[in-house]
Amino acid sequence: MTMHCRRPLYSLVLDVFLVLLAGTVAHAGEPKTLDAMTLPGVRDLFAPETPLPILAAADTSPPVGLFGSAGSLAMSTDVTGVTPKHAPSIAWRPLFVQTVASLIVDHAFRATFEDGTWAETKRGIFWDDYVGSVKTLCCWDDGDRWTTNWLFHPMLGSFAAFVFANNHEDSKHSRPGSSSVYWSAKAKQLAYSSVYSTYFELGPVLSESAIGNVGLTPGQQTWHDIVLTPLFGTGFSIAEDLLRYHIIEKVDRKNHAWGITLGLLLNPTRSVANLFAMKAPWSGPDGMKRQ
């Protein structure tokens, strides 16, 4: 009795298997395209010439619904199932790496070539001297030479602005005076340059207060460098942008060798920032390319 009850089920399964096998053999000589890989008989349930929905995901034609309606239960044409996303506005990881690398190079240079910088660093207890250097921050005039305060420090601020610009999408795709996008990008560069210059002067480990103990003698660490370095530096970077767009790019279209030369001479702080971004030092942002 038990065997008699199982017989019809077994026969049905065998019949379905034979039908599928027959369909596969019948289509063996046809190309194995996605449209051909549908089940015989079941295909008629869908719109004519419409593949199974599980296979339709790879089709690049407009999505079709299960019953031929373009609006109902339409399948996505993205085989990954992931919606494409725009690139982030700021590439934080390379920005961080380039910032740390530049601080290491800056202060290694100071420790190696500035008289007394490394000797002062080694003398005394490091953290005590560092805290003592930061605590003396005051006043405005630090007694540095004119070229240091009004040329080299603004150039440092401009360099920091371009480090940020190399990792900021709006900075890379706008040109000077073109729109509010450019000035918004410059405001962000100013903010980053302010953080960079403040850390350069007062930060732990990689700063003038830590390397060389600048400020341990009162009057050496002042607000002048912290305020004017990013402010004048951003102005310096705007001047380099104008020179890039109105002179360098025009010359480069006519003579690439002269374009490279002017790129190095007229955009010095951008050139150094480009090196830390592993770019050709004379290169400029895409937004300033002339068609």
TIKOL-823694 format. One line per 5 residues: number of its first residue (from 1); their letters; for each residue x, y, z of N, C-alpha, C. Coordinates in pm, whole numbers. Example, Ala and Ser with C-alpha at 12.3 -4.5 7.8 and 13.67 -1.06 7.14 Angstrom:
<sites>
1) as) 1319/-569/780/1230/-450/780/1320/-330/780  1285/-225/708/1367/-106/714/1290/3/787
</sites>
This chain:
<sites>
1) mtmhc) 83/-120/0/0/0/0/86/125/0  191/118/76/283/231/82/351/252/-51  395/145/-113/462/157/-243/366/210/-348  240/177/-338/142/223/-436/119/374/-424  126/425/-303/106/569/-284/225/650/-333
6) rrply) 343/598/-324/461/672/-366/479/674/-517  419/579/-588/443/565/-731/406/689/-812  287/747/-793/251/865/-872/345/983/-849  389/1009/-726/481/1118/-698/614/1096/-768  662/973/-759/788/941/-825/777/959/-976
11) slvld) 666/916/-1032/648/929/-1176/642/1075/-1218  576/1158/-1138/566/1301/-1170/702/1368/-1170  781/1335/-1069/917/1391/-1062/999/1348/-1181  990/1219/-1217/1065/1167/-1330/1020/1234/-1460  891/1254/-1474/839/1318/-1596/891/1461/-1610
16) vflvl) 889/1536/-1500/941/1674/-1504/1088/1675/-1540  1164/1582/-1480/1307/1573/-1511/1329/1545/-1658  1252/1451/-1716/1267/1417/-1858/1230/1535/-1948  1128/1611/-1910/1091/1730/-1989/1204/1833/-1989  1260/1856/-1870/1372/1951/-1862/1492/1904/-1941
21) lagtv) 1522/1774/-1933/1633/1717/-2007/1610/1730/-2155  1487/1707/-2199/1456/1719/-2342/1473/1862/-2389  1431/1957/-2307/1448/2097/-2345/1594/2136/-2354  1675/2085/-2263/1818/2115/-2266/1884/2059/-2390  1849/1933/-2426/1905/1871/-2546/1862/1947/-2671
26) ahage) 1736/1991/-2673/1685/2061/-2790/1758/2192/-2813  1803/2256/-2704/1872/2383/-2718/2023/2370/-2710  2072/2249/-2719/2217/2228/-2703/2296/2293/-2814  2240/2300/-2932/2314/2357/-3043/2304/2508/-3052  2223/2571/-2967/2206/2716/-2971/2311/2783/-2883
31) pktld) 2346/2910/-2914/2441/2983/-2830/2386/3000/-2690  2473/2990/-2592/2431/2997/-2452/2425/3142/-2407  2333/3220/-2464/2313/3356/-2420/2219/3358/-2302  2213/3470/-2234/2127/3479/-2118/1981/3468/-2156  1944/3522/-2278/1805/3514/-2321/1762/3370/-2346
36) amtlp) 1855/3285/-2387/1821/3146/-2419/1813/3059/-2295  1871/3107/-2183/1878/3024/-2063/1750/3041/-1980  1636/3000/-2035/1510/3004/-1964/1446/2866/-1968  1357/2843/-1877/1296/2711/-1868/1184/2696/-1971  1178/2584/-2047/1070/2562/-2142/936/2553/-2069
41) gvrdl) 835/2614/-2128/703/2611/-2068/684/2722/-1968  775/2735/-1873/764/2842/-1775/781/2978/-1840  859/2982/-1948/885/3108/-2017/756/3172/-2068  659/3091/-2105/534/3145/-2161/455/3222/-2057  487/3207/-1929/415/3281/-1826/450/3428/-1828
46) fapet) 562/3462/-1890/609/3599/-1892/576/3662/-2026  614/3792/-2040/591/3860/-2166/671/3791/-2275  624/3791/-2398/697/3724/-2508/841/3774/-2516  931/3680/-2532/1074/3706/-2546/1133/3775/-2422  1071/3760/-2308/1125/3817/-2185/1189/3707/-2102
51) plpil) 1318/3718/-2067/1384/3613/-1989/1333/3611/-1846  1371/3506/-1776/1334/3496/-1637/1388/3615/-1559  1317/3664/-1457/1363/3783/-1385/1496/3763/-1317  1528/3642/-1274/1657/3621/-1207/1773/3638/-1302  1746/3613/-1433/1850/3631/-1534/1845/3768/-1597
56) aaadt) 1734/3839/-1582/1720/3969/-1645/1807/4074/-1578  1863/4043/-1460/1945/4141/-1392/2067/4177/-1472  2113/4087/-1559/2233/4115/-1638/2199/4185/-1768  2070/4201/-1800/2028/4264/-1924/2048/4414/-1912  2099/4479/-2018/2124/4621/-2016/2010/4701/-2074
61) sppvg) 1902/4634/-2120/1787/4704/-2174/1705/4763/-2061  1610/4856/-2093/1526/4914/-1988/1454/4806/-1910  1438/4823/-1780/1378/4719/-1696/1234/4691/-1736  1198/4564/-1731/1063/4520/-1766/1005/4447/-1648  876/4468/-1617/813/4404/-1504/791/4255/-1528
66) lfgsa) 746/4188/-1426/727/4043/-1435/625/4007/-1543  529/4095/-1566/426/4064/-1663/428/4162/-1780  546/4211/-1813/562/4297/-1928/535/4443/-1899  498/4478/-1780/473/4617/-1746/602/4684/-1704  631/4797/-1766/756/4867/-1736/754/4928/-1597
71) gslam) 637/4939/-1537/632/5007/-1408/616/4915/-1290  576/4789/-1310/547/4702/-1197/660/4603/-1173  708/4600/-1049/811/4504/-1007/929/4503/-1102  973/4621/-1146/1085/4628/-1241/1212/4584/-1173  1296/4514/-1251/1422/4464/-1197/1531/4566/-1220
76) stdvt) 1629/4575/-1128/1741/4666/-1143/1837/4613/-1248  1896/4704/-1326/1995/4665/-1427/2136/4663/-1370  2150/4695/-1243/2282/4693/-1179/2307/4554/-1123  2399/4477/-1187/2422/4338/-1147/2484/4329/-1010  2548/4437/-962/2610/4432/-830/2510/4459/-720
81) gvtpk) 2399/4523/-756/2301/4556/-655/2343/4673/-567  2451/4744/-603/2502/4855/-524/2481/4984/-600  2419/5082/-538/2398/5210/-602/2529/5286/-609  2571/5334/-729/2697/5407/-740/2697/5530/-651  2810/5557/-588/2822/5672/-500/2927/5768/-554
86) hapsi) 2907/5896/-525/3003/5997/-566/3128/5987/-478  3240/6032/-534/3364/6034/-456/3347/6130/-338  3409/6099/-224/3396/6187/-108/3455/6324/-137  3399/6427/-75/3446/6564/-99/3590/6581/-55  3627/6519/59/3764/6529/111/3820/6388/128
91) awrpl) 3937/6365/71/4005/6236/87/4087/6243/216  4026/6201/326/4087/6223/457/4215/6144/479  4218/6019/434/4336/5937/461/4461/5992/393  4460/6018/259/4581/6077/199/4612/6215/255  4508/6292/293/4533/6423/353/4610/6408/483
96) fvqtv) 4571/6311/565/4641/6288/692/4784/6242/667  4802/6149/574/4936/6096/545/5028/6207/495  4979/6290/404/5061/6398/349/5092/6503/454  4998/6528/545/5021/6624/653/5131/6575/746  5122/6452/790/5224/6397/880/5360/6393/811
101) asliv) 5361/6350/685/5489/6343/611/5553/6480/600  5473/6583/572/5530/6718/559/5582/6770/693  5512/6740/802/5561/6783/933/5692/6714/969  5703/6586/935/5828/6513/962/5943/6575/883  5921/6603/756/6026/6662/673/6063/6801/724
106) dhafr) 5963/6883/755/5988/7020/803/6078/7020/926  6040/6940/1026/6112/6946/1153/6241/6865/1150  6250/6767/1062/6379/6700/1041/6479/6798/980  6430/6880/888/6517/6984/828/6563/7083/934  6470/7127/1020/6505/7221/1125/6608/7160/1221
111) atfed) 6582/7036/1261/6673/6971/1357/6811/6951/1298  6819/6935/1166/6947/6906/1101/7025/7033/1068  6957/7137/1021/7028/7252/964/7016/7380/1046  6923/7391/1138/6914/7511/1220/7008/7501/1340  7083/7605/1361/7181/7604/1471/7112/7591/1606
116) gtwae) 7154/7493/1683/7108/7476/1820/6972/7411/1837  6902/7382/1726/6767/7327/1740/6768/7188/1804  6852/7099/1752/6854/6964/1806/6921/6960/1943  7022/7042/1963/7087/7047/2094/6990/7094/2202  6906/7192/2168/6807/7242/2264/6700/7136/2292
121) tkrgi) 6668/7056/2189/6568/6951/2206/6616/6844/2304  6744/6810/2294/6798/6703/2378/6824/6748/2521  6836/6878/2542/6867/6928/2675/6739/6935/2760  6746/6887/2881/6632/6893/2971/6535/6777/2949  6422/6784/3019/6319/6682/3009/6222/6722/2899
126) fwddy) 6200/6632/2803/6127/6667/2681/5990/6728/2710  5905/6656/2785/5767/6703/2805/5762/6827/2891  5849/6838/2988/5852/6959/3072/5890/7080/2988  5989/7064/2903/6032/7175/2817/5923/7210/2715  5856/7106/2664/5748/7132/2568/5636/7213/2631
131) vgsvk) 5589/7171/2748/5481/7243/2816/5525/7384/2850  5649/7400/2894/5700/7533/2925/5706/7623/2803  5735/7564/2686/5740/7643/2563/5602/7690/2520  5503/7604/2535/5366/7640/2494/5307/7745/2587  5339/7738/2715/5279/7829/2813/5321/7973/2792
136) tlccw) 5431/7997/2722/5478/8135/2707/5414/8207/2588  5319/8144/2520/5252/8207/2406/5193/8342/2448  5233/8447/2375/5189/8580/2414/5210/8680/2299  5167/8797/2321/5201/8918/2244/5199/8897/2092  5272/8981/2020/5264/8981/1874/5401/8972/1807
141) ddgdr) 5497/9047/1850/5628/9052/1785/5721/8947/1848  5769/8855/1761/5859/8752/1811/6005/8779/1780  6032/8893/1718/6170/8931/1692/6233/8863/1572  6155/8784/1496/6210/8720/1376/6237/8823/1266  6320/8782/1170/6349/8869/1057/6225/8894/972
146) wttnw) 6228/9003/896/6115/9041/812/6082/8930/712  6185/8873/650/6161/8769/550/6097/8645/612  6130/8615/736/6071/8499/802/5922/8519/829  5889/8635/885/5750/8660/922/5659/8691/804  5711/8760/703/5624/8811/596/5643/8740/463
151) lfhpm) 5735/8646/455/5753/8571/331/5749/8420/355  5839/8371/439/5849/8226/457/5729/8167/531  5680/8237/633/5562/8186/704/5437/8188/615  5411/8296/541/5298/8289/446/5315/8179/341  5436/8154/299/5459/8044/204/5426/7909/268
156) lgsfa) 5455/7896/397/5417/7773/468/5264/7760/473  5196/7872/500/5051/7868/501/4992/7835/365  5055/7886/258/5010/7854/122/5034/7708/90  5147/7655/131/5177/7513/112/5070/7427/180  5033/7462/303/4930/7386/374/4797/7393/300
161) afvfa) 4764/7510/245/4640/7524/170/4638/7432/49  4752/7418/-19/4757/7331/-137/4762/7183/-100  4814/7149/17/4805/7011/64/4658/6972/77  4579/7062/134/4435/7036/144/4371/7033/5  4408/7129/-81/4346/7139/-214/4369/7012/-296
166) nnhed) 4484/6949/-280/4512/6826/-355/4423/6709/-313  4354/6724/-201/4268/6616/-152/4123/6661/-135  4086/6769/-204/3952/6826/-194/3895/6844/-334  3780/6783/-360/3725/6779/-495/3694/6917/-550  3630/7004/-473/3596/7137/-522/3720/7219/-552
171) skhsr) 3824/7203/-472/3949/7275/-498/4014/7231/-628  3996/7104/-662/4059/7051/-783/3982/7084/-911  3855/7123/-897/3772/7142/-1016/3712/7282/-1027  3775/7380/-964/3729/7518/-976/3848/7607/-1012  3816/7721/-1069/3921/7815/-1107/3898/7949/-1037
176) pgsss) 4002/8033/-1023/3990/8155/-943/3883/8249/-996  3796/8293/-905/3694/8390/-938/3578/8336/-1019  3575/8205/-1044/3473/8149/-1133/3335/8147/-1069  3328/8116/-941/3198/8104/-876/3219/8097/-726  3107/8083/-656/3114/8069/-510/3182/7939/-470
181) vywsa) 3186/7841/-561/3252/7714/-531/3400/7737/-501  3463/7824/-581/3607/7852/-560/3630/7916/-424  3549/8016/-390/3571/8087/-263/3533/8000/-144  3436/7913/-161/3405/7818/-55/3522/7723/-33  3584/7678/-143/3702/7591/-132/3817/7664/-64
186) kakql) 3834/7792/-96/3941/7870/-34/3917/7887/116  3790/7901/156/3760/7912/299/3799/7784/372  3775/7670/308/3814/7542/368/3966/7529/374  4033/7577/270/4180/7575/271/4235/7664/383  4171/7778/404/4212/7867/513/4196/7798/648
191) ayssv) 4084/7729/667/4060/7659/793/4166/7551/815  4196/7474/711/4296/7369/725/4434/7430/751  4467/7537/679/4597/7603/698/4610/7656/840  4500/7702/899/4504/7751/1038/4536/7637/1135  4473/7522/1113/4500/7406/1198/4645/7361/1181
196) ystyf) 4690/7356/1056/4826/7311/1026/4929/7403/1092  4915/7535/1075/5014/7628/1127/5013/7630/1280  4895/7613/1340/4888/7608/1486/4960/7485/1539  4937/7370/1473/5009/7249/1516/5159/7265/1490  5195/7326/1379/5337/7346/1347/5408/7423/1459
201) elgpv) 5338/7517/1520/5398/7599/1624/5386/7535/1763  5268/7476/1793/5238/7438/1931/5210/7291/1953  5197/7212/1848/5157/7074/1863/5260/6987/1935  5215/6877/1995/5308/6783/2058/5388/6706/1954  5512/6677/1984/5603/6593/1905/5656/6665/1781
206) lsesa) 5568/6700/1686/5615/6759/1560/5577/6906/1553  5647/6988/1631/5621/7131/1632/5747/7205/1675  5744/7337/1660/5858/7417/1703/5871/7417/1856  5758/7404/1925/5765/7398/2072/5827/7268/2120  5808/7160/2046/5862/7030/2085/6002/7009/2031
211) ignvg) 6025/7045/1906/6158/7031/1843/6227/7166/1847  6321/7181/1938/6394/7307/1953/6344/7392/2067  6229/7356/2127/6174/7428/2242/6161/7578/2218  6114/7613/2098/6088/7753/2068/5975/7801/2159  6001/7903/2236/5903/7953/2332/5946/7929/2475
216) ltpgq) 6047/7843/2494/6096/7822/2630/6150/7953/2687  6207/8033/2599/6243/8171/2635/6124/8261/2604  6065/8328/2699/5946/8410/2675/5968/8512/2563  5865/8528/2480/5872/8622/2369/5902/8557/2235  5937/8429/2235/5966/8361/2109/5839/8304/2043
221) qtwhd) 5744/8262/2124/5621/8202/2071/5509/8306/2081  5469/8361/1966/5371/8471/1967/5253/8438/1875  5150/8526/1883/5030/8508/1802/5054/8544/1656  5161/8613/1629/5188/8659/1492/5189/8543/1394  5266/8439/1426/5279/8326/1334/5149/8248/1322
226) ivltp) 5078/8232/1432/4956/8152/1431/4845/8219/1350  4839/8353/1355/4733/8426/1285/4770/8457/1141  4888/8512/1119/4923/8560/986/4968/8450/890  5022/8341/943/5067/8233/854/4952/8180/768  4838/8139/826/4729/8091/740/4660/8203/662
231) lfgtg) 4647/8321/722/4575/8430/657/4650/8479/533  4776/8515/551/4856/8560/437/4890/8443/345  4898/8324/403/4927/8206/321/4816/8177/222  4691/8190/265/4579/8170/173/4580/8276/64  4613/8400/100/4628/8503/-2/4739/8469/-101
236) fsiae) 4849/8413/-50/4960/8371/-136/4912/8261/-232  4829/8169/-183/4780/8061/-269/4685/8114/-377  4607/8217/-345/4520/8279/-445/4605/8342/-555  4714/8407/-518/4804/8465/-618/4862/8355/-708  4898/8242/-650/4949/8132/-732/4840/8077/-824
241) dllry) 4716/8073/-777/4605/8029/-862/4589/8122/-983  4595/8251/-958/4580/8348/-1067/4694/8334/-1168  4815/8317/-1119/4929/8299/-1209/4915/8169/-1288  4865/8066/-1223/4845/7937/-1290/4745/7950/-1403  4632/8011/-1375/4523/8015/-1473/4551/8114/-1587
246) hiiek) 4605/8231/-1554/4619/8336/-1655/4753/8336/-1729  4854/8271/-1673/4986/8272/-1738/5036/8131/-1768  5050/8051/-1664/5114/7920/-1681/5038/7833/-1780  4905/7823/-1763/4826/7736/-1850/4827/7785/-1994  4827/7916/-2016/4833/7971/-2152/4966/7937/-2219
251) vdrkn) 5074/7956/-2143/5207/7926/-2199/5221/7776/-2223  5170/7694/-2132/5185/7550/-2143/5117/7495/-2268  5009/7556/-2312/4940/7510/-2433/5027/7530/-2557  5111/7634/-2552/5194/7664/-2669/5331/7596/-2661  5385/7586/-2540/5518/7527/-2523/5521/7459/-2386
256) hawgi) 5519/7325/-2387/5510/7251/-2261/5634/7270/-2175  5750/7280/-2236/5875/7297/-2159/5872/7428/-2080  5827/7535/-2146/5815/7663/-2076/5703/7657/-1972  5599/7581/-2000/5491/7566/-1903/5541/7499/-1776  5625/7397/-1792/5684/7329/-1676/5772/7426/-1596
261) tlgll) 5854/7502/-1667/5944/7597/-1601/5867/7701/-1520  5764/7760/-1585/5685/7860/-1514/5604/7798/-1401  5562/7673/-1419/5489/7605/-1312/5571/7592/-1186  5701/7569/-1202/5790/7558/-1087/5825/7695/-1027  5846/7794/-1114/5891/7925/-1068/5776/8008/-1010
266) lnptr) 5659/8003/-1072/5548/8089/-1032/5451/8021/-936  5464/7891/-920/5379/7817/-824/5467/7735/-730  5555/7801/-654/5651/7724/-571/5585/7642/-460  5486/7699/-391/5427/7624/-279/5336/7512/-328  5268/7533/-442/5189/7425/-499/5281/7311/-545
271) svanl) 5398/7346/-599/5491/7245/-647/5538/7154/-534  5566/7212/-417/5611/7132/-303/5496/7044/-253  5375/7100/-247/5259/7020/-205/5235/6905/-301  5257/6928/-431/5240/6821/-530/5335/6705/-504  5455/6735/-459/5551/6628/-431/5500/6535/-322
276) famka) 5439/6592/-219/5385/6509/-110/5262/6430/-156  5196/6478/-262/5082/6405/-318/5126/6308/-427  5257/6292/-446/5312/6202/-547/5268/6243/-689  5264/6374/-713/5229/6427/-843/5349/6500/-901  5347/6522/-1033/5451/6604/-1095/5446/6743/-1032
281) pwsgp) 5558/6795/-984/5554/6922/-909/5499/7040/-989  5513/7037/-1122/5467/7149/-1205/5321/7137/-1246  5254/7031/-1207/5116/7010/-1252/5019/7101/-1179  4905/7127/-1243/4801/7210/-1185/4672/7133/-1175  4572/7190/-1109/4443/7120/-1095/4367/7115/-1226
286) dgmkr) 4281/7016/-1239/4205/6997/-1363/4115/7115/-1393  4063/7180/-1289/3971/7291/-1310/4032/7411/-1377  4165/7419/-1381/4231/7535/-1441/4286/7504/-1580  4264/7381/-1629/4309/7348/-1762/4231/7428/-1865  4299/7483/-1962/4234/7559/-2068/4207/7467/-2187
291) q) 4086/7478/-2241/4047/7393/-2354/4106/7446/-2484
</sites>
